[in-house]
Amino acid sequence: MGDLTARPVRIEDEVALDAFLEDHDVALVELHTSGCPKCQAMEPVLGNVARSTDVPVGMANPADDPAFVDRFVTSSVPALFLYADGEQVAHVAEGFLGGDEVVDFLTEHVPDAVDA
């Protein structure tokens, strides 16, 4: 079972993003914007995912650092970016996803990292 105290980490800039990815072999990063209801609804889901799996979750708003816009290529938010060893391995931007859907996404791409 995952870390029951784990919570999503707020990532304020590209330097913090690089440090977050460097600290974790596998990491999930959610891209969101302020005032996005689907994005706000994802935060508790991602908290549950962080607690129920061994995958750390970071949350980034492109308004916080313009470099995020170049780094995360997506046409909508919320968007999830999955990294393994610092490299993006998968991406999904299908609007709100429930916890089971996020865990399924992780299991599909990094099965060894998911302890669900």
C-alpha positions as CSV (number, residue, x, y, z in Angstrom):
1,M,0.0,0.0,0.0
2,G,1.1,3.6,-0.7
3,D,2.1,6.3,1.8
4,L,-1.0,7.2,3.7
5,T,0.3,10.7,4.4
6,A,1.3,11.5,0.8
7,R,-0.2,14.6,-0.8
8,P,0.2,16.3,-4.1
9,V,3.2,18.7,-4.2
10,R,2.6,22.2,-5.5
11,I,5.2,23.0,-8.2
12,E,5.8,26.7,-8.6
13,D,8.4,26.9,-11.4
14,E,10.6,24.8,-13.7
15,V,13.4,24.6,-11.2
16,A,11.0,23.0,-8.7
17,L,9.7,20.7,-11.4
18,D,13.2,19.5,-12.3
19,A,13.9,18.9,-8.6
20,F,10.6,17.0,-8.2
21,L,11.4,14.7,-11.2
22,E,15.0,14.2,-10.1
23,D,13.8,13.1,-6.6
24,H,11.5,10.4,-7.9
25,D,12.0,7.5,-10.3
26,V,8.4,7.8,-11.3
27,A,6.2,10.9,-10.9
28,L,2.8,12.1,-12.1
29,V,2.4,15.8,-12.8
30,E,-1.0,17.5,-13.2
31,L,-1.2,20.7,-15.2
32,H,-4.1,22.9,-14.1
33,T,-5.3,26.5,-14.3
34,S,-6.9,28.7,-11.7
35,G,-10.7,28.9,-11.9
36,C,-10.9,25.5,-13.8
37,P,-13.7,23.5,-12.0
38,K,-12.5,20.2,-13.4
39,C,-9.0,21.0,-12.2
40,Q,-10.2,21.8,-8.8
41,A,-12.2,18.5,-8.7
42,M,-9.0,16.6,-9.6
43,E,-7.0,17.8,-6.5
44,P,-8.7,15.4,-4.0
45,V,-8.6,12.6,-6.5
46,L,-4.9,13.1,-7.0
47,G,-4.5,13.2,-3.2
48,N,-6.1,9.8,-3.0
49,V,-4.0,8.4,-5.8
50,A,-0.8,9.7,-4.1
51,R,-1.9,7.9,-0.9
52,S,-3.0,4.7,-2.5
53,T,-0.1,4.1,-4.9
54,D,3.7,4.6,-4.7
55,V,3.6,7.3,-7.3
56,P,4.2,10.9,-6.1
57,V,2.0,13.6,-7.6
58,G,2.9,17.2,-8.4
59,M,0.6,20.0,-9.5
60,A,1.7,22.8,-11.7
61,N,-0.1,25.9,-13.1
62,P,1.4,27.3,-16.3
63,A,0.6,30.8,-15.1
64,D,3.2,30.4,-12.4
65,D,6.1,30.0,-14.8
66,P,6.0,30.6,-18.6
67,A,8.5,27.8,-19.1
68,F,5.7,25.4,-18.2
69,V,3.9,26.3,-21.4
70,D,6.8,25.1,-23.5
71,R,7.5,22.0,-21.3
72,F,3.9,20.7,-21.2
73,V,2.4,20.3,-24.6
74,T,-1.4,20.0,-24.2
75,S,-4.6,21.5,-25.6
76,S,-6.6,21.3,-22.4
77,V,-6.5,21.0,-18.7
78,P,-6.5,19.2,-16.4
79,A,-3.8,17.2,-18.0
80,L,-1.7,14.5,-16.5
81,F,2.0,13.9,-17.5
82,L,3.7,10.7,-16.3
83,Y,7.5,10.7,-15.9
84,A,9.9,7.8,-15.5
85,D,13.5,8.5,-14.8
86,G,12.9,12.2,-15.7
87,E,11.5,11.5,-19.1
88,Q,7.8,11.9,-20.1
89,V,6.4,8.5,-20.8
90,A,2.7,9.2,-21.1
91,H,0.2,12.0,-21.2
92,V,-3.6,12.3,-20.9
93,A,-5.9,15.3,-21.2
94,E,-9.4,14.0,-21.2
95,G,-10.9,16.3,-18.6
96,F,-11.8,15.0,-15.1
97,L,-10.7,11.5,-14.3
98,G,-11.7,9.5,-11.3
99,G,-9.3,7.8,-9.0
100,D,-9.7,4.4,-10.6
101,E,-9.1,5.9,-14.1
102,V,-5.9,7.6,-12.9
103,V,-4.7,4.4,-11.3
104,D,-5.5,2.5,-14.5
105,F,-3.5,5.1,-16.4
106,L,-0.5,4.6,-14.1
107,T,-0.9,0.8,-14.1
108,E,-0.9,0.8,-17.9
109,H,2.4,2.8,-18.2
110,V,4.3,2.1,-15.0
111,P,2.9,-1.1,-13.5
112,D,5.9,-1.7,-11.2
113,A,5.4,1.6,-9.5
114,V,1.7,1.1,-8.7
115,D,1.1,-0.6,-5.3
116,A,-2.7,-0.5,-5.4
